[in-house]
Amino acid sequence: MQTRKRKSTRNNKLRDKAFRYVENSILTGELKPNDRVTEEEVAGRVGASRTPVREALDKLEREGLLYRNEGNRLVVRPLAEKEIGDAFDVRSILEGYAAALAAKSISDAQIKTLEELIERQEKSLAEKDIEEFCRLDEQFHDRVAREAGNKHLFDLLNKLSDVMHRYRFTILRLHSKPVVALEDHKSILASLKARDDKAVEKAVLKHIGRGRDFLKKKIRESREAPRI
């Protein structure tokens, strides 16, 4: 029984390791849209058997990072302009409302926490650590959503976070001026400090809309670029 349990725990760790490896390769651009992903290659990279790797790839497929093309080969799913628009529209509605609710109840202690997150973002930006900047970006939005005090609203935003993670990382990786996102966070924080629900909702919608428009523009540019 103990042997079986240890084997299951090891498989789970290897599955998670394989998942993180492929996910990170997609987010950083090492794996490009429509690049093929095979069990054999991933297994060799992470030092795992094919079973946990297969489970990891199945999960990545369910989460929309991979898909099977016409030849039934598993490849990286390209970003689609329609899907981006849909996801950002839903996020705008939910997160704008959450921020407005948060403005009415946020504590001074939570304001301080948000200030510290922004300071850490400034540090990561100065060090050109985009992965850390992205992680802190997610924490900032998560904190604001939690302060809304509405569990169902937070759960809906949390379900959307897996989709948004790829979009957020892609925006920050491609944007020549990620400091713009930081300035948006400062505007959101200023409105929260003022307990101005209308102003903070407007700031959040502007911030999310900016990211959506940038990402859709990049997709159009890549589609229109001449193929060599």
C-alpha positions as CSV (number, residue, x, y, z in Angstrom):
1,M,0.0,0.0,0.0
2,Q,2.8,2.4,1.0
3,T,4.7,1.6,-2.2
4,R,1.7,2.3,-4.3
5,K,1.1,5.6,-2.5
6,R,4.7,6.7,-3.0
7,K,4.5,5.8,-6.7
8,S,1.3,7.8,-7.1
9,T,2.9,10.8,-5.3
10,R,6.0,10.6,-7.6
11,N,3.8,10.4,-10.7
12,N,1.9,13.5,-9.6
13,K,5.1,15.4,-9.0
14,L,6.4,14.4,-12.5
15,R,3.1,15.3,-14.0
16,D,3.2,18.8,-12.4
17,K,6.8,19.2,-13.5
18,A,6.0,18.3,-17.1
19,F,3.0,20.7,-17.0
20,R,5.0,23.6,-15.7
21,Y,7.8,22.9,-18.3
22,V,5.4,23.0,-21.3
23,E,3.4,25.9,-19.9
24,N,6.5,28.0,-19.3
25,S,7.8,27.2,-22.7
26,I,4.6,28.5,-24.3
27,L,4.4,31.6,-22.1
28,T,8.0,32.6,-22.7
29,G,7.7,32.1,-26.5
30,E,10.1,29.2,-26.6
31,L,7.3,27.2,-28.0
32,K,5.5,29.1,-30.8
33,P,1.9,28.8,-32.0
34,N,1.4,25.5,-34.0
35,D,4.7,24.0,-32.7
36,R,4.3,20.3,-32.2
37,V,4.6,18.9,-28.6
38,T,5.3,15.2,-28.2
39,E,5.3,13.0,-25.1
40,E,8.7,11.7,-26.0
41,E,10.4,15.1,-26.2
42,V,8.8,16.4,-23.0
43,A,9.6,13.1,-21.1
44,G,13.2,13.5,-22.1
45,R,13.3,17.1,-21.0
46,V,11.9,16.6,-17.5
47,G,13.2,13.1,-16.9
48,A,9.8,11.4,-16.6
49,S,8.0,8.4,-18.1
50,R,5.3,8.9,-20.7
51,T,2.4,8.3,-18.3
52,P,2.7,11.5,-16.1
53,V,3.7,13.4,-19.2
54,R,0.6,12.2,-21.0
55,E,-1.5,13.4,-18.1
56,A,0.2,16.8,-18.1
57,L,-0.4,17.2,-21.9
58,D,-4.1,16.2,-21.4
59,K,-4.5,18.9,-18.8
60,L,-2.8,21.5,-21.1
61,E,-5.2,20.5,-23.8
62,R,-8.2,20.9,-21.5
63,E,-7.0,24.4,-20.5
64,G,-6.6,25.5,-24.1
65,L,-2.9,25.9,-24.4
66,L,-2.6,22.9,-26.7
67,Y,-4.9,21.4,-29.3
68,R,-5.0,18.6,-31.9
69,N,-4.6,19.8,-35.5
70,E,-6.1,18.2,-38.6
71,G,-3.4,15.5,-38.5
72,N,-4.3,14.7,-34.9
73,R,-0.9,16.1,-33.7
74,L,-0.8,17.9,-30.4
75,V,0.4,21.5,-31.1
76,V,0.5,24.9,-29.3
77,R,-2.9,26.7,-29.8
78,P,-2.5,30.1,-31.5
79,L,-4.0,33.1,-29.8
80,A,-7.3,33.9,-31.5
81,E,-8.6,37.5,-31.7
82,K,-12.2,36.5,-31.1
83,E,-11.4,34.4,-28.0
84,I,-9.2,37.3,-26.6
85,G,-12.1,39.7,-27.1
86,D,-14.5,37.4,-25.4
87,A,-12.3,36.7,-22.4
88,F,-11.3,40.4,-21.9
89,D,-15.0,41.5,-22.1
90,V,-16.0,39.1,-19.4
91,R,-13.0,40.1,-17.3
92,S,-13.9,43.8,-17.7
93,I,-17.4,43.3,-16.4
94,L,-16.4,41.1,-13.5
95,E,-13.2,42.8,-12.4
96,G,-14.6,46.3,-12.8
97,Y,-17.5,45.5,-10.6
98,A,-15.2,43.8,-8.1
99,A,-13.0,46.9,-7.9
100,A,-16.0,49.1,-7.3
101,L,-17.2,46.9,-4.5
102,A,-13.7,46.8,-3.0
103,A,-13.5,50.7,-3.0
104,K,-16.4,50.7,-0.5
105,S,-14.9,48.3,2.0
106,I,-11.1,48.1,1.5
107,S,-9.0,48.5,4.7
108,D,-6.0,50.6,5.2
109,A,-4.0,47.4,5.8
110,Q,-5.0,46.1,2.4
111,I,-4.1,49.5,0.8
112,K,-0.7,49.0,2.3
113,T,-0.4,45.5,0.9
114,L,-1.2,46.9,-2.6
115,E,1.3,49.6,-2.2
116,E,4.0,47.0,-1.3
117,L,3.0,44.9,-4.4
118,I,3.5,48.0,-6.6
119,E,6.9,48.7,-5.0
120,R,7.9,45.1,-5.7
121,Q,6.7,45.4,-9.3
122,E,8.9,48.5,-9.7
123,K,11.9,46.5,-8.5
124,S,11.2,43.6,-10.8
125,L,10.8,46.0,-13.8
126,A,14.1,47.6,-13.0
127,E,15.7,44.2,-12.9
128,K,13.9,43.2,-16.2
129,D,12.4,40.2,-14.4
130,I,9.2,39.8,-16.5
131,E,8.2,36.5,-14.9
132,E,8.3,38.1,-11.4
133,F,6.5,41.2,-12.7
134,C,3.7,39.0,-14.2
135,R,3.4,37.1,-10.9
136,L,3.0,40.3,-8.9
137,D,0.6,41.7,-11.5
138,E,-1.6,38.7,-10.9
139,Q,-1.3,39.1,-7.1
140,F,-2.4,42.8,-7.4
141,H,-5.5,41.9,-9.3
142,D,-6.3,39.0,-7.0
143,R,-6.0,41.2,-3.9
144,V,-8.4,43.8,-5.4
145,A,-10.9,41.1,-6.3
146,R,-10.7,39.5,-2.8
147,E,-11.5,42.9,-1.2
148,A,-14.9,42.9,-3.0
149,G,-16.1,40.5,-0.4
150,N,-18.2,38.5,-2.8
151,K,-17.1,34.8,-2.9
152,H,-19.1,33.9,-6.0
153,L,-17.6,36.9,-7.9
154,F,-14.1,36.0,-6.8
155,D,-14.6,32.3,-7.8
156,L,-15.7,33.4,-11.3
157,L,-12.6,35.6,-11.7
158,N,-10.5,32.8,-10.4
159,K,-11.8,30.4,-13.1
160,L,-10.9,33.0,-15.7
161,S,-7.4,33.4,-14.3
162,D,-5.9,30.3,-16.2
163,V,-7.0,31.8,-19.5
164,M,-5.8,35.3,-18.6
165,H,-2.4,34.0,-17.4
166,R,-1.3,33.3,-20.9
167,Y,-2.7,36.6,-22.2
168,R,-1.1,38.6,-19.4
169,F,2.3,37.1,-19.8
170,T,2.2,37.5,-23.6
171,I,1.3,41.2,-23.3
172,L,4.1,41.9,-20.8
173,R,6.6,39.9,-22.8
174,L,5.9,41.7,-26.1
175,H,5.2,45.2,-24.8
176,S,8.1,47.6,-25.2
177,K,6.8,49.6,-22.2
178,P,5.5,47.3,-19.5
179,V,5.7,50.3,-17.2
180,V,2.3,51.4,-18.6
181,A,0.7,48.5,-16.7
182,L,2.4,49.7,-13.6
183,E,1.1,53.2,-14.0
184,D,-2.4,51.8,-14.5
185,H,-2.0,49.9,-11.2
186,K,-1.0,53.2,-9.5
187,S,-4.2,54.8,-10.9
188,I,-6.3,51.9,-9.6
189,L,-4.7,52.2,-6.2
190,A,-5.2,56.0,-6.0
191,S,-9.0,55.5,-6.7
192,L,-9.1,52.8,-4.0
193,K,-7.4,55.1,-1.5
194,A,-10.0,57.7,-2.3
195,R,-12.8,55.1,-1.8
196,D,-14.1,56.2,-5.2
197,D,-16.0,53.3,-6.6
198,K,-16.8,54.9,-10.0
199,A,-13.2,56.1,-10.6
200,V,-11.7,52.7,-9.7
201,E,-14.1,50.9,-12.0
202,K,-13.2,53.3,-14.8
203,A,-9.5,52.8,-14.1
204,V,-9.8,49.0,-14.2
205,L,-11.8,49.1,-17.5
206,K,-9.1,51.3,-19.0
207,H,-6.3,49.0,-17.9
208,I,-8.0,45.9,-19.2
209,G,-9.0,47.5,-22.4
210,R,-5.5,48.6,-23.0
211,G,-4.2,45.1,-22.7
212,R,-6.9,43.7,-24.9
213,D,-6.3,46.2,-27.7
214,F,-2.5,45.6,-27.6
215,L,-2.8,41.9,-27.8
216,K,-5.4,42.0,-30.7
217,K,-3.1,44.4,-32.5
218,K,-0.1,42.0,-32.2
219,I,-2.2,39.1,-33.5
220,R,-3.3,41.2,-36.6
221,E,0.3,42.2,-37.2
222,S,1.6,38.6,-37.0
223,R,-1.2,37.5,-39.4
224,E,-0.4,40.3,-41.9
225,A,3.4,39.8,-41.7
226,P,4.9,38.4,-45.0
227,R,5.8,34.7,-44.8
228,I,9.3,33.9,-45.9
